[in-house]
């Protein structure tokens, strides 16, 4: 769907009032090329905004309520009272019904604007949403929704927000209202990404670095495994919690400037790895160490957490991502392609060691490995929060046929035909806001 098609839908939906302007925004999903779950530990991450995107249209209204229609199958509707309530109260309201979770991502945008920016909306709003970013595939559908709504609301109410700040507020909405413990790379890519480039973000906490232009000889694809992914899932949350538990155990907050990723591989191997237990119960950890520095996750006494692998992952991943960026900036050749692929395979294996793999994503990675350089494919890794979702693949630009063969091999083995993410598009800040007169 493009802008013209969405505008036609907005005009013909019968949802908006005539005589009032409507403000339209667009925000893409993202393909996590490298970095992934190391974002919450301060790693560098490299993210590609994908071609699939979410459109949102907002119209200021009288009253103090938010009316939302989300087009899809099925069409979803809700009416929410706009009031600057506490985040915990909002999270509890939306957590009441699993089918209502999507509302939190929309209402959360309005709540953070009121609470964090002191925005007085002077009325309510109508919001229409349409998206072709598949949900629960690990390509940041929630971030695309948040950023598109935020950008449309910003235009509708004349709110001056730089893209970087907008992304941080969207992350707050997801963390504090939707209750998903995500890092900021998804929202930052959706808001600030550039077409045909990888967004480079040092997550300490959100240092945008120069984008990495993708060489014309290299191409990235995303292959959907068909296995459901959710950043709010317990596995993702327990691995995140385990990483912060490990950081607390080795007690290097000051030396590492507060981020686990700042510990070098050599320092970790020499001084820290053996100090970390493979796993520890929440009860024992709390008794010995009191808690972690993470404001998003909570150590539960009754659970047993992996610690060594979740803590090691961001240390190694930060080193891998930095090398990956350096290689992308060098003149491309087959040796560089091979090393880029090897780094992606290493990242995938590290996810598995943390407990974030899945049968489907492992199979896709194995199929890419088997096809190999002879087919123009060099590497692959699970993306985002893991436990299913999408696999990122790197290959030569003309390797589309090899990708399609892997799709068919996966379909033959599992009965599921993967959706292929191919291409990129600009982030919401590059797209801007379109103003419609109805």
N, C-alpha and C positions, 0 to 999 in steps of 0.2 A: 504494500500500500504506500502511495506517495502523498504529498501534501494536497494535491488537487483532489484526489479521491477522498481524503478525509474531510476536506472542506465541503465537498458535495454531500457527504454523510451528515456533517454538522448542520448544513442548511436544510436538509430534508427530514431530519429526525423528528422535528416537531417538539423538541425538548427546550430549546432556548426561546426567550421572549423576543419578539420583533421590536426594533427600535433601540435595542441596546447592543453595544459592540461585544464581540466575542474574540478572545485572544487564544491563539493556537501555538503550541510548542511541540517539539519532537525530540526524543531522547533515545539513543540506541542502547542495546544490550552490549555485552563485552565478551570477548574470548580471552580467557586467562592463559596467556602464552607461557609466562614463567612468573613465579612468585607465590601465587595462591595464598594458602593459609599462613605463610610466613609474614603476611602483612601486619597482623596484630602484634608481631614481635619486632617490628621495625625494619623489615627487609626492604630492599629495592624490589619493585614488581614491574613487569612489562605486560601491558594490556592492549588488546586491539579492539576498538569499537566496531561492532559488527554491522552488517547491512540491515538486519532486522531491528525494528524500533517501535516505541510506544508514542502515540499521539495523544495529546490532552488539549481540550478546549475549555476555557473558563469564562464565565460571564458574571460580573458583580450583580447582586440582587439586594432587594430590601430584606428586612427581617434579620434573624440571627441563626439561620440554619444552612446547612450544606446539603445540597441535593446532588447525588452522583449516579450516573448511569455508565456502566462498563459494558461495552458491546462485546459479544462473543457468544459462545455456546456453552451454557445459557447466558442470556443477558442478565446482568446483575444490577440491582438498584438498591439505594439506601438513602435515608434522610437522617442527618446527624446534627444535633444541637451544637453550635459553635460557642465554646466557653473555655477560658484558660485554666482548665482543671490540672491537678497534679499528674505527672506522668504515670505514677503507679496506679492511680485510679483509672486513667485511660487504658492502660495495659490490661487491667483486670476486666474492664468492660468488654474489650474486644477479644479477650481470651475465653470468654464464656461459651462461644460456639465456634467449632472448627470451620464452619462454612462462612463465618463472618470475618475471618482473619484478614482478608483483602482490604476491608474497610480501614483497618489500622494504618495501612501505608498511605492512604489518601488523607484521612483525618489527621494523621500525625504531622503532615506538612503544615496544616493550618495551626496546629497546636504549638509546634516549635517556632513558627513565625510570631505567634502571640507571646509565648513565654520567653524566648531567647532574644527577639528583636524588638519587643515592645510594640508590635504592629497592631494597630486598631483597624480592623477591616471595615468598620462603619457599615455593617450589613452582612448579608450572607452571600452565597455563591452557588452557581450551578456548574458542574464539571462533567464533561463527556470524555470518555476514554475509549481508545481502540488500539490494540497492540497485535503485532505479529511476532513478538519475542516469546517463544514457547516457555511456559512456566515449568519450574522444577527440573530444568535441564542443566543447571549450573552455568547459565550465561547471563545472570544478573537481571532477570525479568523484574524483580522487585525494585532494583535501583533505577531501571529505565522508567518504571511507573512513578517513583518518587520524584525523579528529576524532571520528567515531563510535566507533572502536576505543579511542582514548585516553579518551573519556568513560566507556565501559563498563568499561575496565580500572581507571580511577580509582575507580569505584563498587565494583568487585569486590574491590579490595585496600585500600580505605579511604585512598586517596591524596588529600591536600588540595592542589588546584591551582586557582588562580583562572583564569577563562576566557582572559584575555589571555596568561598564562604557558602554558596548555595549547596555544594556537594557535602560539606561538613554538616550542614543543617539536615540534609536528607539522611545522612548516616545516623544522626541523633534520633530522627523519627523512627528509623528501623530498629535501633537499639532500644530506645526508651518507651516507644509506644507499641510497635509490632513485637518487640521482645526477641528479636533475632540478633545474636552476638556477632555481627559482621564487622570486618574492618572497613576502611574507607575507599579501597581501590575501585570498587564497583561504581559507586556514586561519582568518584572523581573522573573515571573514564567516560561515563555517560554524559557528564557535564562538560568536560574539558578536552576530550579526545579529538584527534585529527584524523581525517581520512587517509588511508594508506600509510599510517605511522603507528608505532607502538607508544602508548602513553607510558612514560617512565616516572614512577612515583616512589620516592624514598619515604616510607611510612613512619616518619619520626617527628610529628605524627602524620604530616601530609605535605611533604616537600616536593612540589612539581619540578621536575628536571626537564632539560630539552627533549622533545619527542625524538624517537628513533625512527628515521625513515626506513621503510622496508625496501630492500633492494628489488629491482624489477625481476631479478632471477629467482627470488624466493617467494614462496606463498605459504600461507597458513590456512588450514581448514579446521572446522570443528565437527566431530562426529558424535551424534547423540546416541548413547547406549540404550535408551529406553528404560533405564532404571531410575527411579525417582530420586531426586536430590533435594535436600532442604537444609539451608544454612542454620535453621533453628533446630535441626535434629540433634539427638543426644550424642551421637558419635562425634560430630564436629565440636559440640560444646565441651565434651569431656577431653578431647585432644587439646583444644585451646586452654582449658583449665590445667591440663597436665603440663603444658609449656610454661605457664606462669608459676605452677608449683615448682618446676625444675629451676626456674630463675630465682625463686625465693630460697631454695635449698642451697644453691651455689653462692647466693648472697653477693652478687656483683652489680647491684643497681648503680652504684656510684661509678665504678670503673667502666661500665658499659654505657654510661649516660642514660640509664633507665631502659635499655633495649637489649634483649637477648641476642638479636642479630648482630650487634656490635662486637660480640666475642668472636675472635678469629678461630678458624678451624684448628690451628695449631694449639692455641690456648685451651680450647675446649678439650681436645684430645689429651693434652699434657696434664691439665689441672682439674678438669671437671667431670669428664665422662664417668669415671669410676666412682665418683661421689654420689652419683644419681642412682636411685633404685630403678629397677625395671618397672616396678609398679608399687603403689602404696595406697593404703586405705585413706579415705577422707578423714576418718576419725583420728588415725595416727598422725597424719599431716597436721591437722588443726591443733592437736595436742602439743606437737613439737615446734611448729612454726607459726601458728596463730592465724594465718591466712595469706592471701596473695595480693598483689597490687592491681589486679584486674578489676575494673568497676563493672564489667558486663557479666562475668560468670561467677558462680558461687560454688565453693567446695562443699559437697554434700557428705556428711559423715558416713552414711551407709554405703557409699560407692567405693569401688576400687579403681584407681586411675593409673594408666600408663604414664610414665614420667620421662624415662631416658630418651626414648625415640621422639616424643613430641618436643622435648627441649633441644635435641640435636638437630631436628629438621630445619628450623630457621637459621641456625648457624651455617649449615652446609648450603641451604637454599640461597642465602644472601650471597655467598661466594659464587654459586653457580650462575645466579642472575647477573651479577657484575661481569663475569666472563662472557656470558651470552650477549650482553650489550656490546662489549668490546669487539666480539667477533662480527656482530651485525654491522658495526661501523667500519670494518675492514673490507677491502675489495673481495667480493665473493669468489670462492672456488670450491671444488669438491671436497677438499680437506676441511675447509671451514664448515661446509654443510654437514660433514660427518661429525665434527665436534659439537655443533649445535644440536644435532640429533642425540648424541651421547648424553649431553647435559639434560635433555628432556627425559630420556629413559631413566637417568639417575634420579631425577625429581619424582618420577612416577614410582620408582621402587621405594623412595623415602616415604611417600604417602602411604604405601602399603604397610611399611614397617610401623607407621603410626596407627594403623587400623582403619584407614580411610579408603581402602580399595573396594572393588566389587568385581563380581565375575564378568559382567559385561564390559566394563572399562578395561579390565585385564585382557580380555579376548581381543578387543579392538587394538590395544597396544601390541599384543603378540602378532596380530595380522599385519600391522605396519612393519614390525621388525622382520617378519618373514618376507614381505615384499621387498624391503630394503632398497639400497641405492640403485639396484638394477632397474627398479620401477620408478626411480626418481623420488623415493620417500626415505627420510633420514631419521626421524624420531617422532615420539608421541608421548603424551602424559595426560593423566587425569587432571581435571581443572577445578578451580573454585574450592568449595568445601569438601569435595570428594564424596565417597559412599554412593557412587552412581553419577548420573549426569553426563557431561560431555567430555570427550577426549580431544585435545589439541594435537594437530599433526603438522609437521614441517616438511616441505618438499620443494622440488623444482616447480617453476611456474606452470609448466605444461604437463603436470602429472595428474590431471583431472581423471583420465581413464583409470589410472591405478587406484584412485580414491573410489571410483564407482565399483571397481572389482572388489574392494574391501567391503563396501556396502553390501554387495550381493553375497559375499562369503559370510558376513555376519548374519544376514537375513536367512541364509540357508542353515546356519548353525542354531539360530535362536528363534526364528519365526518373526523377528522384528526388523523392519527396514529403517536404518538410521536416517534421521534428518541431517543434511549436510549444511553447515554454516560456511559460507564462502563469500569473501569480499568484506569491505568495510564502509563506513560512512562517518560523517562529522558528528561531534558531540553537540549537546543542546546549545552551548554558548555560541558555536559556529553557525548553527541553524538560525538562532534568534527567535523572535516572536512575530507571528503574523496576526494582523488585526483585521477582523471581518466586520462588516456592517450588514446586519440582517434587516 
